[in-house]
Amino acid sequence: MTGWLLILSLLILGGVLSTLGDRLGSRVGKARLSLFNLRPRRTAVFITVLTGSLISALSLGLMLLVSRQLRVGLFELDDLQAKLQQSRDALNSSRSAQFNAELDLKQARSDSNQVQNELKEAKKRATALRNELAPLQKQRQQLEAERARLSRDISKKDADIRRTEVELANVRSRISAAEKELKQLETNLIALRRGDVVLSSGQQLAAATLRLDNPSQAKAVIDRLLQEANLEAFRRVRPGEEANRQILLVPRTDINRIEQIIRKPGTWVVYVRSAANVLRGENVVYAFPDARQNINIVRQGEVLARTTLDQNEKSSETVRNRLSLLLASTLAEVKRRGSLSSGLQFDGSEMNRLGKALLNRSQERIDLEAVALRNSDTADPVAVVLQPVGGPWTKIPEDKP
């Protein structure tokens, strides 16, 4: 309805303005007015054109003032068309995305159904595997029990092997000690062929256990010990003569080394030994000093060595050899620990009694051990007793009446 009113208003306004323009042009023509130096006729035409232009401008202004749609269509049509095209493109994109989403949803539903089917199959397979696994688990438990038993057997075998290795090491050490002793005997035999050996290689000439209150006393202590060693060497090598000169020769570097050692805190055992075999009547005795820290070598009741007397070793010679080997192993052990003792202390009567008891034993096999009777330090003699493993020798059956 508003559009028809607007058209009617424009027609009325155009008619009124046309009439006014015509009358104004007629009057200007009749009055023969002149504008801008124009002729009256041309002035009348100019007024008529101006009036028509004013009519058009007023009509357009009135339409724009009254109709918002006309203003928007006239000035914002291109923008509206661009926005409309964008909206259409966005709508098409949205429809395409919706279509893709629907396709993805259908695919997802299809995949979900497939996964559910696979899950059902997997559950069935898991149930079947559990049923198959049950006997395998029982078999595994049996195998683990068997493995544990085999492990225990292997541990026992390893213990036997280690015990055998220890015994083998002891035998090897005894063999090594016997070889050294054999070499020493051969050396002494050669020396005996050349003359009377009064000092053997490594024989101790003097020893002292000391603890210095002042390190400056080291030189005096070493000199006094060397004098005692010289007197002992002179007494053995040249018996019956007055010890009025020095026959003992010791390297100065060794003396300085010993002095530096005993200056350190602690209790030290210093000793002088012959460096080679010495015959009676010789004029020079070569020796070397050495020092060891005075420490505990054995403790009372400690087992120092062991041996086994087999069932077929019942003769007096085999028993005596076995006891001698046990004593040699014990001496080698205390020497290895650093003892300066040249031999072992033991009761000979008890040893004879033990030998007789072993000859009359009832056991087919018996283990013997050497046990320390008291604590012994580096320079102390080592006292031992031989007895069966686990108890005193009185457990062995004594002589039969």
TACORZI-V148144 format. One record per helix or strand. SS is the DSSP state (a for helix, b for strand). FROM is the first residue (numbers start at 1). TO is the last residue. If there is no record, write none. Layout:
BEGIN
ss-><SS/SS>
from-><FROM/FROM>
to-><TO/TO>
END
This chain:
BEGIN
ss-><a/a/a/a/b/b/a/b/a/b/b/b/b/b/a/b/a/b/b/b/a>
from-><2/40/68/77/197/204/215/248/252/268/278/285/296/303/316/344/348/366/376/382/393>
to-><31/66/75/194/199/210/237/250/262/274/279/293/298/309/337/345/359/372/377/388/395>
END
